[in-house]
């Protein structure tokens, strides 16, 4: 049996800061709800209240018509409410079975019944379509498999309401299809699903109704069939989003080439890649997952082995063996993995911002005052929204973390900027800010390279797009030939 939920005037305050302002709406049992809103809209906070991770500062939470006060997540779980976090909540060194029953172990005669737990775990894995031994260590799983283990864990606890926060952010197209098939099956079995995502096409295809939040408030709701993506985006940001991309300013015909690469090869990934990018130009790199785009630039920066390449920056041949050398030559690369490689989430904002320029700034002592001024300038320039300038990077929303990562990698004032999936996992408003920033970098006379899986992003931002397939360059499309059909046909070998 599924659960219904009603939020009545829910308020949440963290110290003096109010993040939820009397949120009021109800969810019927057995439906799939898309929960939409920009980063910082309050979606995750509201869901943490529903799942028992946070207590509301005011208002009532009703589950199946009964007011509930959860002391912790376990009490919510006992009612059948499970939250699948964006950052997985699994013990990596334990097996799948041990994770599924962690804190809920089955015992017999005072001893753990490992056989019963393995059998029950296998049944849960079968339910989510994961054909793998329950004795497998979680550390040995890929992201998609960890996600399914999280869902299996929720189902083992008899989840009747499942909250999924950005579940497809790190999944391939095939893995995403399987996840949606599983959601449809769970709904058919009566499970209520709340689905948080920035991917509006997923909302359109896989939810019954969308609920929109903005600035800690409930804004509107609509039956999904009655609303299109454009309307969803407008409701999220509270304005027209047709101005996502600025008009393209073409680089001057005689603009100098700032980066020229000839014959770049990375064993197993890229073969004989050559390209050039000029001052004031935004060059996109498109292709399917596994085409070798990220690996090509990791090889260029010395982050993975490369067998050959001639590299020129500003017309001068350079030898790049590591990212530090690249930075000295004026080339910087922002990884798609902002939490793993872009930011130190447990350090403060100033430490993150100035980390890459310590050699330059610490002469001989660290200039803390200068670092603070630089941070204040970066907050203004990059539009970083925060509650407290002394907070840790990890406390910022996804879009603001990405802006901080951009500020950090641009702090060294590079001439060539490589951005790998610069808007992955950020909301519509933050996307627009990042696009405008990329336009500004090009207008300042830098060469900008954007690696992206989003075709609209490549078409809207770039002056030219290089398409890779199977580690080889297939085509370089000029701005007046940039269409989704052209990009897809070169990426999938259907071009004639």
DAJO-V864213 format. One record per residue. PSI is psi in radians with two decimals (NA if undefined). OMEGA is omega as a letter, one per 20 degrees, with the letter a starting at -180 (* if undefined). NEAR is the number of other C-alpha atoms within 12 Angstrom. Layout:
{{PSI & OMEGA & NEAR} {PSI & OMEGA & NEAR}}
//
This chain:
{{2.32 & a & 19} {3.00 & a & 28} {2.56 & r & 34} {2.69 & a & 34} {2.50 & r & 35} {2.19 & r & 26} {2.15 & r & 34} {1.89 & r & 28} {0.79 & a & 24} {2.18 & r & 34} {2.46 & r & 30} {2.24 & r & 31} {2.38 & r & 23} {1.75 & a & 16} {-2.30 & a & 10} {-0.10 & a & 10} {2.15 & r & 15} {2.12 & a & 24} {-0.38 & r & 31} {2.25 & a & 35} {1.37 & r & 29} {0.94 & a & 28} {2.32 & a & 38} {1.81 & r & 29} {2.90 & a & 28} {2.66 & r & 28} {2.23 & r & 33} {2.78 & a & 26} {2.54 & r & 28} {0.24 & r & 29} {2.83 & r & 35} {2.06 & a & 41} {2.30 & r & 41} {2.19 & r & 40} {1.98 & a & 47} {2.61 & r & 50} {2.71 & r & 41} {2.92 & r & 39} {2.36 & a & 39} {0.08 & r & 36} {-0.29 & r & 38} {0.09 & a & 35} {-0.92 & a & 41} {-0.67 & r & 37} {-0.78 & r & 37} {-0.72 & a & 45} {-0.58 & r & 39} {-0.56 & r & 29} {-0.77 & r & 40} {-0.61 & a & 45} {0.11 & r & 41} {0.13 & r & 28} {-0.41 & r & 25} {2.64 & r & 26} {2.44 & r & 29} {2.64 & r & 34} {-0.32 & r & 26} {2.85 & r & 23} {3.10 & a & 26} {2.51 & r & 29} {2.09 & r & 37} {2.25 & r & 27} {2.11 & a & 29} {0.70 & r & 23} {-0.05 & a & 18} {2.29 & r & 15} {2.36 & a & 17} {2.48 & r & 26} {1.79 & a & 26} {2.20 & r & 26} {-0.49 & a & 19} {3.11 & a & 21} {-0.50 & a & 25} {-0.64 & r & 24} {-0.68 & r & 21} {-0.70 & r & 36} {-0.68 & a & 31} {-0.46 & r & 23} {-0.18 & r & 31} {0.34 & r & 33} {2.15 & a & 43} {2.34 & r & 42} {2.16 & r & 43} {1.87 & a & 38} {2.72 & r & 29} {-0.75 & r & 25} {2.03 & a & 20} {2.58 & a & 28} {0.96 & a & 21} {2.59 & r & 32} {1.88 & a & 23} {-0.64 & a & 21} {-0.13 & r & 16} {2.86 & r & 20} {2.97 & r & 29} {-0.83 & a & 40} {-0.75 & a & 41} {-0.64 & r & 34} {-0.77 & a & 34} {-0.62 & a & 40} {0.22 & a & 35} {2.10 & a & 25} {-0.08 & r & 16} {0.64 & a & 20} {2.58 & r & 24} {2.24 & r & 24} {2.78 & a & 15} {2.08 & a & 12} {0.62 & r & 7} {-0.08 & a & 8} {2.64 & r & 11} {2.34 & r & 18} {1.44 & a & 19} {-0.65 & a & 22} {-0.78 & a & 19} {-0.69 & a & 20} {-0.68 & r & 29} {-0.75 & a & 28} {-0.76 & a & 23} {-0.67 & r & 28} {-0.72 & r & 41} {-0.67 & r & 31} {-0.68 & r & 25} {-0.70 & r & 33} {-0.68 & r & 34} {-0.68 & a & 22} {-0.63 & a & 26} {0.07 & r & 33} {0.50 & r & 26} {1.90 & a & 30} {1.44 & a & 17} {2.67 & a & 28} {2.39 & r & 24} {-0.17 & r & 34} {-0.01 & r & 25} {2.40 & r & 27} {2.41 & a & 24} {-0.59 & a & 31} {-0.41 & a & 20} {0.06 & a & 19} {2.69 & r & 25} {2.95 & a & 21} {-0.81 & a & 25} {-0.66 & a & 29} {-0.67 & r & 36} {-0.69 & r & 38} {-0.78 & a & 40} {-0.59 & r & 41} {-0.73 & r & 47} {-0.74 & a & 42} {-0.71 & r & 46} {-0.71 & r & 37} {-0.76 & r & 42} {-0.73 & a & 43} {-0.55 & r & 35} {-0.43 & r & 36} {0.31 & r & 31} {0.84 & a & 26} {2.29 & r & 35} {-0.25 & r & 38} {2.10 & a & 46} {2.17 & r & 45} {2.15 & a & 40} {2.06 & a & 39} {1.92 & r & 36} {0.91 & a & 37} {-0.37 & a & 39} {0.14 & a & 34} {-0.61 & a & 32} {0.32 & a & 27} {2.62 & r & 23} {3.00 & a & 20} {-0.74 & a & 17} {-0.76 & r & 14} {-0.64 & r & 24} {-0.74 & r & 25} {-0.73 & r & 19} {-0.70 & a & 23} {-0.73 & a & 32} {-0.61 & r & 29} {-0.70 & r & 19} {-0.74 & r & 28} {-0.73 & r & 35} {-0.68 & a & 24} {-0.74 & a & 21} {-0.71 & r & 31} {-0.70 & r & 29} {-0.49 & r & 19} {0.03 & r & 22} {0.13 & a & 24} {2.34 & r & 33} {2.36 & a & 37} {2.28 & r & 47} {2.13 & a & 47} {2.00 & r & 43} {2.19 & r & 44} {2.67 & r & 39} {-0.07 & a & 37} {1.76 & a & 34} {-0.46 & r & 33} {-0.61 & r & 19} {-0.71 & r & 32} {-0.78 & a & 36} {-0.69 & a & 31} {-0.43 & a & 24} {0.21 & r & 32} {2.73 & r & 35} {-0.58 & a & 31} {2.58 & r & 33} {2.47 & r & 43} {2.27 & a & 37} {2.29 & r & 40} {2.61 & r & 39} {2.25 & r & 34} {0.75 & r & 27} {0.24 & a & 32} {2.66 & r & 33} {2.25 & a & 32} {-0.92 & a & 29} {2.98 & r & 27} {2.72 & r & 29} {2.60 & r & 24} {2.26 & a & 23} {-0.66 & a & 29} {-0.35 & a & 18} {0.11 & a & 16} {2.49 & r & 25} {3.06 & a & 21} {-0.71 & a & 25} {-0.75 & r & 23} {-0.67 & r & 26} {-0.84 & a & 43} {-0.73 & r & 35} {-0.69 & r & 29} {-0.67 & a & 33} {-0.77 & a & 40} {-0.19 & r & 32} {0.36 & r & 22} {3.00 & r & 18} {2.35 & r & 17} {0.29 & r & 24} {-0.24 & r & 18} {0.52 & r & 20} {-0.78 & a & 30} {2.42 & r & 27} {2.78 & r & 25} {2.47 & a & 19} {2.23 & r & 24} {1.90 & a & 24} {2.46 & r & 26} {2.65 & r & 28} {2.49 & a & 16} {-0.51 & a & 12} {0.29 & r & 12} {2.38 & a & 21} {2.57 & r & 24} {2.10 & a & 29} {-0.51 & r & 37} {2.21 & r & 41} {2.21 & a & 29} {2.24 & r & 32} {2.21 & r & 20} {0.76 & r & 25} {2.17 & r & 34} {2.37 & r & 33} {1.98 & a & 30} {2.22 & r & 18} {-0.12 & a & 20} {-0.89 & a & 30} {2.41 & r & 34} {2.08 & r & 29} {0.96 & a & 27} {2.20 & r & 39} {2.40 & r & 30} {2.91 & r & 34} {2.63 & r & 33} {2.38 & a & 41} {2.88 & r & 35} {2.34 & r & 36} {0.08 & a & 35} {2.53 & r & 44} {1.95 & a & 47} {2.14 & r & 45} {2.65 & r & 46} {2.02 & a & 50} {3.00 & a & 48} {2.88 & a & 37} {2.93 & r & 28} {2.30 & a & 28} {0.08 & a & 22} {-0.31 & r & 31} {0.21 & a & 34} {-0.97 & a & 44} {-0.75 & a & 37} {-0.61 & r & 35} {-0.77 & a & 44} {-0.51 & r & 44} {-0.67 & r & 32} {-0.71 & r & 35} {-0.66 & a & 42} {0.07 & r & 37} {0.25 & r & 27} {-0.27 & r & 23} {2.85 & a & 23} {2.43 & r & 24} {2.53 & a & 29} {-0.43 & r & 21} {2.67 & r & 24} {2.44 & r & 31} {2.13 & a & 26} {2.27 & r & 34} {2.33 & r & 30} {2.13 & a & 34} {0.55 & r & 26} {-0.05 & a & 19} {2.31 & r & 17} {2.39 & r & 17} {2.67 & r & 26} {1.99 & a & 24} {2.08 & r & 32} {-0.34 & a & 22} {2.88 & a & 24} {-0.53 & r & 27} {-0.75 & r & 25} {-0.72 & r & 20} {-0.75 & a & 34} {-0.67 & r & 33} {-0.54 & r & 25} {-0.02 & r & 30} {0.37 & r & 31} {2.21 & r & 40} {2.61 & a & 42} {2.11 & r & 45} {2.01 & a & 41} {2.70 & r & 34} {-0.35 & a & 32} {1.43 & a & 25} {-0.53 & a & 34} {-0.68 & a & 27} {-0.69 & a & 15} {-0.30 & a & 18} {-0.75 & a & 32} {2.68 & r & 38} {1.73 & a & 27} {-0.34 & a & 27} {0.00 & r & 18} {2.89 & r & 20} {3.04 & a & 26} {-0.73 & a & 39} {-0.78 & a & 39} {-0.72 & r & 31} {-0.81 & a & 40} {-0.75 & a & 41} {0.01 & a & 37} {-0.69 & a & 29} {-0.16 & a & 33} {0.43 & a & 28} {-0.69 & a & 24} {-0.72 & a & 17} {-0.69 & a & 19} {-0.47 & a & 21} {1.48 & a & 17} {1.66 & i & 11} {-0.26 & a & 9} {2.73 & a & 13} {2.27 & a & 19} {1.54 & a & 20} {-0.67 & a & 18} {-0.77 & r & 15} {-0.66 & r & 19} {-0.67 & r & 28} {-0.75 & r & 22} {-0.76 & r & 18} {-0.69 & a & 29} {-0.76 & r & 30} {-0.69 & r & 25} {-0.72 & a & 21} {-0.70 & r & 30} {-0.74 & r & 28} {-0.78 & a & 17} {-0.67 & a & 23} {0.00 & r & 34} {0.73 & a & 27} {2.13 & a & 34} {2.22 & a & 30} {2.84 & r & 29} {-0.55 & a & 21} {2.15 & a & 19} {-0.36 & a & 23} {0.20 & a & 20} {2.92 & r & 21} {2.69 & a & 25} {-0.61 & a & 36} {-0.30 & a & 28} {-0.13 & r & 27} {2.69 & r & 31} {2.90 & a & 31} {-0.79 & a & 39} {-0.67 & a & 37} {-0.54 & r & 39} {-0.73 & a & 44} {-0.68 & r & 46} {-0.68 & r & 45} {-0.72 & r & 49} {-0.73 & r & 47} {-0.79 & r & 44} {-0.72 & a & 43} {-0.80 & a & 39} {-0.28 & r & 38} {-0.08 & a & 37} {-0.46 & a & 33} {0.06 & r & 30} {0.98 & a & 26} {2.74 & r & 36} {-0.51 & a & 37} {2.19 & a & 43} {2.17 & r & 48} {2.10 & a & 45} {2.04 & a & 43} {2.00 & a & 37} {1.07 & a & 37} {-0.32 & a & 45} {0.34 & a & 43} {2.25 & r & 34} {0.25 & r & 36} {2.78 & a & 33} {3.08 & a & 39} {-0.77 & a & 42} {-0.77 & r & 39} {-0.63 & r & 37} {-0.86 & a & 37} {-0.76 & r & 33} {-0.75 & a & 32} {-0.69 & r & 39} {-0.75 & r & 38} {-0.64 & r & 28} {-0.72 & r & 32} {-0.74 & r & 45} {-0.71 & a & 34} {-0.68 & r & 26} {-0.74 & r & 34} {-0.71 & a & 38} {-0.47 & r & 26} {-0.09 & r & 22} {0.21 & r & 29} {2.81 & r & 37} {2.24 & a & 42} {2.29 & r & 47} {2.22 & a & 46} {2.06 & r & 47} {2.17 & a & 43} {2.56 & r & 37} {-0.15 & a & 36} {1.99 & a & 29} {-0.71 & a & 28} {-0.65 & r & 24} {-0.81 & r & 37} {-0.76 & a & 41} {-0.72 & a & 38} {-0.53 & a & 34} {-0.71 & b & 43} {2.61 & r & 45} {-0.63 & r & 37} {2.70 & r & 36} {2.19 & r & 47} {2.27 & a & 43} {2.17 & r & 43} {2.56 & r & 42} {2.22 & r & 31} {0.63 & r & 27} {0.09 & r & 33} {2.55 & r & 34} {2.16 & a & 32} {-0.67 & a & 31} {2.71 & r & 30} {1.98 & a & 31} {2.30 & r & 31} {2.83 & a & 23} {-0.53 & a & 27} {0.02 & r & 16} {0.24 & a & 19} {1.79 & r & 30} {2.78 & r & 22} {-0.70 & a & 23} {-0.79 & a & 19} {-0.83 & a & 30} {-0.81 & a & 39} {-0.71 & a & 30} {-0.67 & r & 23} {-0.60 & a & 30} {-0.47 & a & 35} {0.14 & r & 23} {0.70 & r & 22} {0.28 & a & 13} {2.36 & r & 14} {NA & * & 8}}
//
